Amino acid sequence: MRESHSDLPQQFTGPYTHSRPLPPHRGILAVDAKDFTGRPAIEHEAVSRVVPELLQTALAKAELRDLWYDRKFPASTGDGYVFGFDPVRMPFVIHPLLLTLQEVLTDYNVLSHGVMPLRFRVSLHVGPLPDTGDEFGGNGTARNDTHRLLDSRPVKAVLAAHKENITHVAAILSDRCYEDAVASGYTGRHPDHFVEVAATVEGKPFSQRAWIYVPQPSSGPLHEEPADAAADPREPAQEVVHPPGHDEARSPRVRNSAPNGNINTGTVHGGQSVGNYRVAGDHIEGNKAGRVRGFQGDQVRGDKHQGRQ
């Protein structure tokens, strides 16, 4: 009897059946060009080609050439690019690479004379991913989450809220990436440069804590709430504060209210930034109490000297 040979692929080994080694941990960098689908079709191929070229240029200028030559599971996504790298280099990818990428895009956009200007969203994550060395390598939850972060509402909203001729890069870091590389002190950027957000993707069951970083912030068009809008009933009522010797009967009643913001009733020393607004439909906040130096284009609304007279 002749032995039969099947051309069918081997069956997968199901999860939770037995223990096996984890795939190696990889840093993952993904980039998307803003408004790619809104461009004329004739530009799509050119953008797809120039995105990895700009990344390679930025890596070289940041003295990280080895990350490009040693990149794992590199792939074009049409409007962007993704690759894996040794996660011990993550602090350098956060800084100086993101700032250098901002500078490279600035030069590129000036030289393009407005013909094909580019602005990038960047996401960074870290996790176990198999590296098979072929086109199927690098697939896993960490890779999927990297792309979800790249498509999330906060990073899109922040890039849209900054001036297009100044801010060319907006980055979002996974919480794992932030805790390992930034909060631990290994990155050459203070945590005050980063703002906590809830990363969600429209139409996707995805919600994760993440961190926004804008290397070159600028003020831009903000979707502000109306000045006469009713106070959010979820906000606690603000106490009426009077100076010593105040006569309630002879003075008008003044109530301090700052929904989603801060209230100062005394002298403020040092920089402070308060933005009571919603950006592109998403309320971007994050508890930075005690260490806010000002977030990427946030603005102080109103007269901060009011009440000192």
C-alpha positions as CSV (number, residue, x, y, z in Angstrom):
1,M,0.0,0.0,0.0
2,R,1.4,3.4,-1.0
3,E,2.1,5.9,1.7
4,S,0.0,9.0,1.3
5,H,1.4,12.5,1.7
6,S,-0.8,15.4,2.5
7,D,-0.1,18.9,1.3
8,L,-2.3,20.4,4.0
9,P,-0.6,22.6,6.5
10,Q,0.1,21.2,10.0
11,Q,-2.6,21.7,12.5
12,F,-2.3,24.4,15.1
13,T,-1.6,23.5,18.7
14,G,-4.5,24.9,20.7
15,P,-3.9,27.5,23.5
16,Y,-4.0,26.4,27.2
17,T,-3.1,22.8,26.3
18,H,0.5,22.8,27.5
19,S,3.2,25.3,28.5
20,R,5.7,26.5,25.9
21,P,8.3,29.4,25.8
22,L,7.1,32.9,25.2
23,P,8.2,34.5,21.9
24,P,10.9,37.1,22.4
25,H,9.8,40.6,23.5
26,R,9.9,43.2,20.9
27,G,9.5,46.9,20.7
28,I,7.0,47.9,18.0
29,L,7.0,51.2,16.1
30,A,4.1,52.0,13.8
31,V,3.6,55.1,11.7
32,D,0.6,56.4,9.7
33,A,0.5,59.4,7.4
34,K,-2.4,61.7,8.3
35,D,-5.3,62.0,5.8
36,F,-3.8,59.5,3.4
37,T,-7.1,58.3,2.0
38,G,-8.1,61.9,1.3
39,R,-5.2,62.4,-1.1
40,P,-5.5,62.1,-4.8
41,A,-4.9,58.5,-5.9
42,I,-1.8,59.5,-7.9
43,E,0.0,60.4,-4.6
44,H,-0.7,57.1,-2.8
45,E,2.3,55.2,-4.2
46,A,4.6,58.1,-3.6
47,V,3.5,58.5,0.0
48,S,3.9,54.7,0.6
49,R,7.4,54.9,-0.6
50,V,8.5,58.0,1.2
51,V,7.2,57.0,4.7
52,P,9.9,54.4,5.3
53,E,12.5,56.6,3.7
54,L,11.7,59.4,6.1
55,L,11.9,56.9,9.0
56,Q,15.3,55.7,7.9
57,T,16.5,59.3,7.6
58,A,15.3,60.1,11.1
59,L,17.0,57.0,12.5
60,A,20.2,57.9,10.9
61,K,20.1,61.5,12.2
62,A,19.3,60.2,15.7
63,E,22.3,57.8,15.5
64,L,20.0,54.7,15.6
65,R,20.9,53.3,12.2
66,D,21.3,49.8,13.6
67,L,17.5,49.7,14.4
68,W,16.8,50.1,10.7
69,Y,19.2,47.5,9.6
70,D,18.2,45.1,12.3
71,R,14.5,45.7,12.1
72,K,12.2,42.8,12.6
73,F,9.1,41.9,10.6
74,P,9.1,45.2,8.6
75,A,6.0,45.9,6.6
76,S,4.3,48.7,4.7
77,T,0.7,49.3,5.6
78,G,0.0,51.5,2.6
79,D,-0.4,54.7,4.5
80,G,2.4,53.8,6.9
81,Y,5.1,51.5,8.1
82,V,5.7,49.1,11.1
83,F,8.7,47.2,12.3
84,G,9.9,45.5,15.5
85,F,13.2,46.2,17.4
86,D,15.1,45.3,20.5
87,P,13.0,46.7,23.4
88,V,16.1,47.7,25.3
89,R,16.4,50.6,22.8
90,M,12.9,51.9,23.5
91,P,14.1,54.9,25.5
92,F,16.1,56.1,22.5
93,V,13.1,55.5,20.1
94,I,11.0,57.8,22.4
95,H,13.8,60.4,22.6
96,P,15.6,61.5,20.5
97,L,14.0,59.6,17.6
98,L,10.5,61.2,17.8
99,L,11.9,64.7,18.1
100,T,14.3,64.0,15.2
101,L,11.4,62.6,13.1
102,Q,9.6,65.9,13.7
103,E,12.6,67.8,12.5
104,V,13.0,65.6,9.4
105,L,9.3,66.1,8.5
106,T,9.7,69.8,9.0
107,D,12.6,69.9,6.5
108,Y,10.7,67.6,4.1
109,N,7.5,69.7,4.2
110,V,9.5,72.9,3.5
111,L,11.3,71.4,0.6
112,S,8.1,70.0,-0.8
113,H,6.7,73.5,-1.1
114,G,3.3,72.3,0.0
115,V,3.0,69.8,-2.9
116,M,2.8,66.7,-0.7
117,P,3.2,67.7,3.0
118,L,3.2,64.9,5.5
119,R,2.2,64.7,9.2
120,F,2.7,61.4,11.1
121,R,0.9,59.6,13.9
122,V,3.2,57.3,15.7
123,S,2.5,54.5,18.2
124,L,4.9,52.6,20.4
125,H,4.3,49.4,22.3
126,V,6.2,46.4,23.6
127,G,5.3,42.7,24.0
128,P,6.0,39.1,23.0
129,L,5.9,38.5,19.2
130,P,7.2,35.6,17.2
131,D,9.9,36.4,14.6
132,T,9.8,33.7,12.0
133,G,11.8,35.7,9.4
134,D,9.1,35.5,6.8
135,E,6.0,37.5,5.9
136,F,4.0,35.8,8.7
137,G,6.3,36.9,11.5
138,G,5.4,39.5,14.1
139,N,1.8,38.6,14.4
140,G,0.2,38.7,17.8
141,T,-1.8,40.7,20.4
142,A,1.0,43.2,20.9
143,R,1.1,44.0,17.1
144,N,-2.7,44.3,17.0
145,D,-2.7,46.7,20.0
146,T,0.0,48.9,18.4
147,H,-2.2,49.5,15.4
148,R,-5.3,50.1,17.6
149,L,-3.3,52.8,19.4
150,L,-2.3,54.3,16.1
151,D,-6.0,54.5,15.1
152,S,-7.2,55.7,18.5
153,R,-9.2,58.9,19.0
154,P,-6.9,60.8,21.3
155,V,-3.8,60.8,19.0
156,K,-6.0,61.7,16.0
157,A,-7.6,64.5,18.0
158,V,-4.4,65.9,19.3
159,L,-2.7,66.0,15.9
160,A,-5.8,67.7,14.5
161,A,-5.8,70.3,17.3
162,H,-2.2,71.5,16.6
163,K,-1.1,73.8,13.8
164,E,-0.3,71.8,10.6
165,N,2.6,74.0,9.7
166,I,4.4,73.5,13.0
167,T,3.4,70.1,14.6
168,H,4.2,67.3,12.2
169,V,4.3,64.3,14.7
170,A,2.0,63.1,17.4
171,A,2.9,60.0,19.3
172,I,1.0,57.6,21.5
173,L,2.7,55.2,23.9
174,S,1.1,52.1,25.4
175,D,1.0,52.2,29.2
176,R,3.5,49.3,29.3
177,C,5.9,51.3,27.1
178,Y,5.4,54.4,29.3
179,E,6.0,52.7,32.6
180,D,9.0,50.7,31.4
181,A,10.8,53.5,29.5
182,V,9.5,56.9,30.8
183,A,8.2,56.6,34.3
184,S,11.3,54.5,35.2
185,G,13.5,57.4,34.2
186,Y,15.4,55.8,31.3
187,T,14.1,58.2,28.7
188,G,15.6,61.6,28.2
189,R,12.2,63.3,28.5
190,H,10.5,64.2,31.8
191,P,7.1,62.6,32.4
192,D,5.6,66.1,32.3
193,H,5.9,65.9,28.5
194,F,3.4,63.1,28.4
195,V,-0.4,63.2,29.1
196,E,-2.5,60.2,30.1
197,V,-5.5,59.4,27.9
198,A,-8.0,56.6,27.4
199,A,-7.3,55.2,24.0
200,T,-10.4,54.0,22.2
201,V,-11.1,53.2,18.6
202,E,-14.4,54.0,16.9
203,G,-16.3,50.8,16.1
204,K,-13.7,48.6,17.8
205,P,-13.9,46.9,21.3
206,F,-10.7,48.5,22.3
207,S,-9.9,50.7,25.4
208,Q,-6.5,51.0,27.0
209,R,-4.7,53.5,29.2
210,A,-2.1,55.3,27.0
211,W,0.1,58.4,26.9
212,I,0.3,61.2,24.4
213,Y,3.6,62.9,23.5
214,V,4.0,65.8,21.0
215,P,7.6,66.6,20.3
216,Q,6.8,70.1,18.9
217,P,3.5,71.3,20.3
218,S,1.6,74.3,18.9
219,S,-1.7,75.9,19.7
220,G,-4.4,75.1,17.1
221,P,-8.1,75.1,16.5
222,L,-9.9,73.7,19.5
223,H,-13.5,72.6,19.7
224,E,-14.4,74.5,22.9
225,E,-17.5,74.1,24.9
226,P,-19.8,77.2,24.8
227,A,-18.9,79.7,27.5
228,D,-22.5,79.8,28.7
229,A,-22.9,76.1,28.8
230,A,-24.5,74.6,31.9
231,A,-22.2,73.2,34.5
232,D,-21.7,69.5,34.4
233,P,-23.9,68.1,37.2
234,R,-21.2,65.4,37.8
235,E,-18.8,68.2,38.9
236,P,-18.7,69.0,42.6
237,A,-20.1,72.4,43.6
238,Q,-17.4,75.0,44.2
239,E,-17.2,76.6,47.6
240,V,-17.6,80.4,47.8
241,V,-14.3,81.8,49.2
242,H,-14.2,85.3,50.8
243,P,-11.1,87.2,52.0
244,P,-10.8,88.2,55.7
245,G,-13.2,91.0,56.7
246,H,-15.5,90.4,53.8
247,D,-19.0,91.8,54.2
248,E,-21.5,89.4,52.6
249,A,-24.3,92.0,52.5
250,R,-22.2,94.7,50.7
251,S,-20.4,92.6,48.2
252,P,-21.7,90.7,45.2
253,R,-21.7,86.9,45.4
254,V,-18.9,85.4,43.3
255,R,-18.7,81.7,42.7
256,N,-15.6,80.0,41.2
257,S,-16.4,77.3,38.8
258,A,-14.1,75.4,36.4
259,P,-15.6,72.2,35.0
260,N,-12.9,69.8,34.0
261,G,-10.3,72.3,35.2
262,N,-8.6,73.9,38.2
263,I,-9.4,76.7,40.5
264,N,-6.9,79.1,41.9
265,T,-7.9,81.4,44.8
266,G,-4.4,82.5,45.8
267,T,-1.1,83.3,44.3
268,V,0.1,81.0,41.5
269,H,3.8,80.5,41.2
270,G,5.4,79.0,38.1
271,G,3.7,77.9,34.9
272,Q,0.3,76.5,34.8
273,S,-1.9,75.2,31.9
274,V,-5.6,74.6,32.0
275,G,-7.7,73.7,29.0
276,N,-11.5,73.2,29.6
277,Y,-12.3,71.8,26.2
278,R,-13.2,68.8,24.3
279,V,-11.0,67.9,21.3
280,A,-12.7,66.4,18.2
281,G,-15.5,64.9,20.4
282,D,-13.2,63.4,23.0
283,H,-12.5,64.8,26.4
284,I,-8.8,64.6,26.9
285,E,-7.7,64.8,30.5
286,G,-5.4,63.0,32.9
287,N,-4.4,63.5,36.5
288,K,-1.2,65.5,36.4
289,A,-1.7,67.1,39.8
290,G,1.4,68.6,41.3
291,R,3.6,68.2,38.2
292,V,1.9,69.9,35.2
293,R,4.1,72.2,33.3
294,G,1.7,72.6,30.4
295,F,0.5,70.2,27.8
296,Q,1.3,70.3,24.2
297,G,-0.7,73.3,23.1
298,D,-3.2,73.6,26.0
299,Q,-4.2,77.1,26.7
300,V,-5.3,79.1,29.8
301,R,-8.7,80.5,29.3
302,G,-9.7,83.7,31.2
303,D,-7.8,86.2,33.3
304,K,-5.6,84.4,35.7
305,H,-5.3,87.6,37.8
306,Q,-9.0,87.8,38.5
307,G,-9.8,88.0,42.2
308,R,-6.5,89.6,43.2
309,Q,-7.9,93.1,43.3
